[in-house]
Amino acid sequence: MDQPGDPRPLSWLGRLAGQAAPLLALAICAGGLLGFLELMEVLEGEGRSYDEAVLRALRRPDDLADPIGPPWLELTMRDITALGGIPVLGLLSVLALGWLVLRRRWQSVVLLLISLPGGMLLNAMLKQGFDRPRPSLVAHLVEVETSSFPSGHAMLSAVGFLTLGALLAGAAKRRRERGYVLAVAVLLTLLIGGSRVYLGVHWPSDVLAGWCLGAAWAMGCWLLLRFGRRFMPLGRRG
């Protein structure tokens, strides 16, 4: 018989809390994949009017080469978009990787090695497969070379910053600290994707697809590592 103050009647709360993270990650992964599949229909012509309307709304009506807002906003967007490029994400990942190796966080090392390089490869394959042209409706405010769908900056920033955010949040001791780190990761991802549309180098559907697929890939890698721990003992957990 349970005694007053016996924690066993509330043990299910602990089990539920332990299961909440993977269930949420699974939901994000599934939702991201479904969102990406829905956005693939845009390539067949559906939603093109929405894409064009958003791009036009971000330019002056009398000159589609001139973005709305003060001059400093364009410069700020150029700086923000650089945060989602491979050089910045690669540098941050290498620095984080070195720290994880020093801390002997081998499982986190594996997660980082799988997530960003794998996301880069997947994005390159999808771009080559879909081969969607870049927007020609407005002038491009930065140079681009690859095809448009899905947005590499949106996808890789989702993969990179969500993964790094999850690793930092895992090291935080307080819930509000974890919430802050994850909120910053999400905010950076949204700002980078939005900057691509503002600069005229992506259709909005490209960015939405990149966000969906990036979040799905990041959560999928995290789930794979979490459930693979029982088969792959790597020492200290990250």
N, C-alpha and C positions, 0 to 999 in steps of 0.2 A: 504494500500500500504506500502510495506517495505521501511523504511528510510535507508539512507546510514549509515553503521555501525550497522544496526539492526542484532542481532545474529541469528534471526530466520531462514534465508536462509541456515545457516550452522548448524542448529540444527540436521540435519540428520547425520552429522559427529559424534556428541556426542552419538547419538543412536547407530551408527555403532560401535563406540569404546566400548560401553557398551555391545554389543552383541558379540564382537570379542572373548573375553575370553571364554565364554561357547561354542561357535562354535569351537574354537581351541581344547578345552577339549573334546568335542564330537568327533572331528576328531581323536584325539589321542586315545580315548577310542575305537572307531570303528576300527581304524588301528591296535591297539594292539590285539584286539580279532581276527581279520582276520589273522594277523601274527601268532598268536597262533594256529589257526585252520590249517593253512598251515603247520606249523612245526609238527603238530600231524602226518602228513603223513610220517615223518622221522621214526617214530616208526615201520612202516611197511617195513622198509628196504631202502626206498628212502633217498639218501643223506648220507648213512653210509660211503661211501668212502670219502666224504668231512670231516666228523667228524674225521675219522682216519688220514687223511692227516694233519689236523691242529694239532692234538695231537703229531704226529710224528715230525712236524716242530718245535715244542717247546722242543724237546729232542735231545740229541746228537745222531747222527746216529749209533755210535758204542756202545751206552749204553742208552737204553730207560728209565732207572731208573734215569738218570742224566739230569736235565733240562739245557737248554742253558743259557748262561749269567754267570756273576761272582757270587760267593757265596752270596754276599750281596743281590742280586736280589731275590733269593729264600726266604731269611729272610724277605725282604720287602714285598713280595707277601703274606707271612704268616700273617704279621701284617695287611696288607690291607684287606685280606679276613676276618679277625676277626671283622672288622667294620660292616660287613653285617650279623653277627651272632645275635641271639636273645638277648643275654645279653647286647650287646652294643646298639642295636636298642631299646630294652626295656628300658634301662636306659635313653637314650636320650628322649624317648617318655614320660616317667614319669616326667623328669625334665621340659620338655616343657608343659606337662599337668598341673603341679603345677603353672607355670608362667601364663598360660591361665586362671586358676581358680582365681588366685590373681587379674588378670586384668578383671575378669568377662566376658571373651570372650566365652560365652556358646556355640555358634554355632561352634566355632573352637574346643572346647572341644569335642563336639559330633563327629565332623569330625575325630579327632584323635582317639577317642574310637572305631569308626567303622572301620577305614581304616586298621591299623596295626593288631589288633586282628582278624578282618575278613579275612585279607590277609593270616595270619598264618593258620587259619582254612581251607581256600580254598586250600592253598598249600599242607597241610597235606592230604586232601581228594584226590587231584589229584595224589600225589605221591603214595598213597595206591592204587588208581584206575589203574594207568598205570603200576606201579611196574617195571619200567625199570632198569635193572642192571647198576651199575656203570661201567665206563670204566675199562677193564682188560688189555688193550693194553699197558699201561704204569703204572709205580709204582705210588701209591698215596703218596703225600708228606705231607698230613695231614690226620687225622683219620676221617672217615665218617661212619654213621650207617644207614641212611635212603636210600631210592631208589633215582634214578637219575633225573627223569623227572617230572615236570620242576625244575630247580635249585631254591632251597629255598633262597640261598643267593642273587641271581640275582633278584628274584621276590620281596623278602621282602625289599631289599635295594631300589628298585625302588619305592615300596609303601612308605616306611619310609622316605627316603630322599626327594622324590618328594613332599610328604605331608608336611614335616617340612619346606622344601624350599618354598613351596607355602605360608605357614603361615608367615614365615619370610619376604618373598617378599611383602606380603600384608601390613606388618607394615613399610616397607621402604617408604621413601618420594620421592626419586628420581628414575627415570627410570633406570639409570645405576646401582644403588644399587640393584634394583630388578633383573636386568639382571645378575649381579654378583652372587647373592644368588642362582638363578635358575641354572646358569652355574656350580656352585660348586656342587649343588645337582646332576645334570646330570653326571658330571665328577666322583664323588664318586660312583655313580651307575655303570658306565662303568668300572671303575677300579676294583671294587669288583667282578663283573661278569667275567671280564677277568682273574682275579687271580684264579678263580675256574678252568678254563681251563688250565692255566699254571701249577697249582698244580696237575693236572691230575685226579681230582675227578669228573669232569663233561665233557660230550660231548659238543661241541660248540652249538649244537641244543638245549640242555638243558638250556643253558644260554640265548640264543636268545628267547626261549619260556618264560623263567622267566621274561626277560625284557618286552616283549610284554604284558604278562598278568599282571605284576606288574603295568606298566604304565596305562593299561586299568582299572584296579581296583582302582588305586589312582584317576584317572580322573573321573571314574564313581561315586565314593563316593563324590567327590567334586561337581559334577553336581547334585547328589541326594540332597545334603544339600542345594545347591543354589536354586534349584527349590522347595524345601520343606519349605523354609523360610516363604512363605505366609501362609502355614498351621501349622507352628510350631514356633510361636513367642517365642524367647528365650532371649529377652533382647538385650544386646549389640551384635553387629555383630563382627565376628573375621576376 
